Amino acid sequence: MALLEVRDLAVRFVRRGEPTVAAVDGVSFDVPAGRTVGLVGESGCGKSVTSLAVMGLLPRDGTEVSGSVVLDGTELLGLSRREWDRRRGSEMSMVFQDPLTSLNPVVPLGIQVSEVMERHRGMSRRVATREAESLLDRVGIPDPRRRLREYSHQLSGGMRQRALIAMALACRPRLLIADEPTTALDVTIQAQILSLLRELVAETGTALVLITHDLGVVAGMCDEVNVLYAGRIVECADRHALFAAPRHPYTAGLLESVPRLDTPRGQRLAPIAGSVEDNIPWSVGCAFSPRCASALPVCSERSPAVETVGPGRLLRCHNPLDTDVGNTESSHD
Amino acid sequence: MLRYTVRRLGQLVIVTLVLSLLLFAWLRALPGGPVSALLGERATERSRAELVEQLGLNQPLYVQYWRFLGRAVTGDFGVSTGVQPGTPALEVFLQRMPATIELSVLALTIAVLVGIPLGYVAGRRQGGWLDNLSITWSLLGVAVPVFFLAFLLKYVFAIELGLLPASGRQEAGTNATHATGFYVLDGLLTREWDAAWNALLHLLLPAAALSTIPFAVIFRITRASVLDVLEEDYVRTARAKGLGAAVIRTRHVLRNAMLPVVTTVGLQTGALLSGAVLTEQVFNIAGIGQALSLGFQRQDYAVLQVVIMATAMVYVLVNLVVDLAYAVIDPRLRTR
C-alpha cells in the first residue's frame, strides 16, 4: 500500500448562475513512502487544484470534491476541519509557488516557523524558537538567530522559499507537496532550492509530490511522472521511460518544447499548437485532440480510456506514438 | 522615524498658518460682525464706532492679521464677544474641550468595539444573514443625518421611555468635584462613583448618535479588508500548517486586516468633530461643537478662530499619531 493513494479524485467548481467547471476529473495516482512523484502539465490542467484537494485547502463553498484520498490508510475526504488541522503541518505539509506572498508580512519569521511546532509537537515558544533556529540553519539560511527576528521583506526570494521549506518540514511530515516551488525564483536559486529539497527528502524519508510545468525539474527530481491534461491524467510512467519514449502526443509535445543543450544551433523550438481554449470536453472525446498532430477521427468522437501499456505505465490515448518515434529529429527536418 | 515625525510636525505648522490666514479672511468676509451682534440693530453710530475702535476692526485686514498672529504666539487669542462675552477665547475653548473629547472618545470606542468584530465576522461569513444585516445597518448609519438620529434617540430613550437623561453632562446638584473637566474621569479620580456613573449615562445617547458614521466606515473597511486578507497566500500557508482557528484569526488575518482600519480610525476624528456640532446642540452639551454653532450665530471671531484652528491641529496630530502607530504594526514601514 502506498503512503498516499488518490483514486478518482474529481473537483468541480460550482458557481451560482455559471456553468459548473470540472477542474479535476477522475485523477488517480499513488505516492509510495520516500519517493518523489511529479504532477506535470501546463497552467490550468488541474495540478494545483489536485494538490489543494489532497491538503483539504480548497474553499468549502462552491467546490465539490469527490473520490478518495487515502493517507497512510486514513481516508481524508470528509474529515472534519479539526481532523484536517491535526494532520496538516504534521503528517502532510505543503510548499507554495510564491514565497513572498506565502509568508505573513507582519509576523516575524521566527514565529512563523515555531508556531507549527508549538501546534503539533507541543513545544513551548522557547523550545520551538531554538528548534526553529537549527531548522533555518539546516535549510541553509545564514545567521539564523538574527533572521528569526526579521520579517519576510527583509529576506531574499531564495531565503524566503528556504524558510517556507523549513516550516513545511518542521514536524517531519510523511508527505510533502511542493507546488511549483521554484517558479518564482531566479534560475541560479532554482537549482539550489531543488537540491535542498532533494537532500531533505532523502534525509527524512519524506514522500514528495512535485507539481511543475518544468520538465527540466521533473528530470532532475522525480521517480515517477503523471502528466495531466485538462483535469485528467493522460500519461503516467517511470521518469526514465517517459523521457526516453513518451507515448502520449501531449507528453511528446511538452518534451519538444523544452530547449536542450544537444539541440542543433538555429533549430527552432517546437511549441504545442493552439492553447487550452481549443479543448473539447472529455465527455465528447479527447480534450487534447483539437491540438494534436496525430489525431484520428475517433479522437473527437469517443473519449479514450486509461490503459495499462507496460509495467507501471498508464496511457489515455486512441493513437499513441510508437515507442521508437518520440525523438524530436524526425518531425522537424 | 524621527525625521519623518519632524517633517510631519513641520507640515502641521504650515497647515496651521495657511488655515489661520484663510479663516481670518473668511470670517471677516461674512456679513454682520461682532459689533452688530453685540450691540444689536439699533445701536448709535457713536457706540458702534467706539467698539470698532476698541476691537481694532477699523484697521486694514493685514494689520489685524499681523496683530492676531503676534498675540496668538503668546497664547492670547482675543476675548470672546458672543459665546461667553468677556472671557478669553482660549479659556472658552479649554473649558469646553473636555466635554467634546469625552463624547468623541466614547463614540469612537463604541464604533471600534462594535465595528471591528462585526466587520470581521461579516467578512468571514460573506453573504450570510449577519453580513447582510450589518451592511444594512451601516448604510442606515451613514444615510440617516446625525441630528435626526440624535433627536430620535433622545425622543425614544429619554423622553418616551425615560431610561436615560435627555440633556446636559451631569444631573444638576450632583455632588461632584470637577478637577480635569472630564466628568467621568473626575468621578473616577475622586471616587465619586455616582457622579461618574451619572456623567456616563448622560454621554450614552449622544455618543450612540455620534458613533453611527464612524461605526459604519470602520465596519465596512474592516469587512473589505478581512475579505482581502482571507484570499492572501499567507493565510493559505497558515491553514496548510494546520494552525488552530484562533491563531489564524488573530495572528494571520486580523493583524493584517487592521492596517487599513487604523488609518480609517484616524480619519474619523474629522467626522466626530463635525458630528459633535450637531450632537452637542441636540443634547445641550457645553462642548466645542456648541461653542462653534453659538460662535457663528453671535459672530464671535475670537472663539471661532481658536476653535477651528485647534480642531484642525487636533485632526492633524491625531493622524500623525495614527501613522506612527501604523509603523508599529507594519514592519515594512519601519526599516524604510
Boltz contact constraints between the chains, C-beta under 6 A:
constraints:
  - contact:
      token1: [A, 55]
      token2: [B, 240]
      max_distance: 6.0
  - contact:
      token1: [A, 57]
      token2: [B, 239]
      max_distance: 6.0
  - contact:
      token1: [A, 85]
      token2: [B, 242]
      max_distance: 6.0
  - contact:
      token1: [A, 88]
      token2: [B, 240]
      max_distance: 6.0
  - contact:
      token1: [A, 88]
      token2: [B, 242]
      max_distance: 6.0
  - contact:
      token1: [A, 89]
      token2: [B, 241]
      max_distance: 6.0
  - contact:
      token1: [A, 89]
      token2: [B, 242]
      max_distance: 6.0
  - contact:
      token1: [A, 94]
      token2: [B, 240]
      max_distance: 6.0
  - contact:
      token1: [A, 101]
      token2: [B, 233]
      max_distance: 6.0
  - contact:
      token1: [A, 102]
      token2: [B, 233]
      max_distance: 6.0
  - contact:
      token1: [A, 102]
      token2: [B, 234]
      max_distance: 6.0
  - contact:
      token1: [A, 102]
      token2: [B, 237]
      max_distance: 6.0
  - contact:
      token1: [A, 103]
      token2: [B, 234]
      max_distance: 6.0
  - contact:
      token1: [A, 104]
      token2: [B, 234]
      max_distance: 6.0
  - contact:
      token1: [A, 104]
      token2: [B, 252]
      max_distance: 6.0
  - contact:
      token1: [A, 106]
      token2: [B, 255]
      max_distance: 6.0
  - contact:
      token1: [A, 106]
      token2: [B, 256]
      max_distance: 6.0
  - contact:
      token1: [A, 106]
      token2: [B, 330]
      max_distance: 6.0
  - contact:
      token1: [A, 116]
      token2: [B, 241]
      max_distance: 6.0
  - contact:
      token1: [A, 119]
      token2: [B, 243]
      max_distance: 6.0
  - contact:
      token1: [A, 151]
      token2: [B, 331]
      max_distance: 6.0
  - contact:
      token1: [A, 153]
      token2: [B, 332]
      max_distance: 6.0
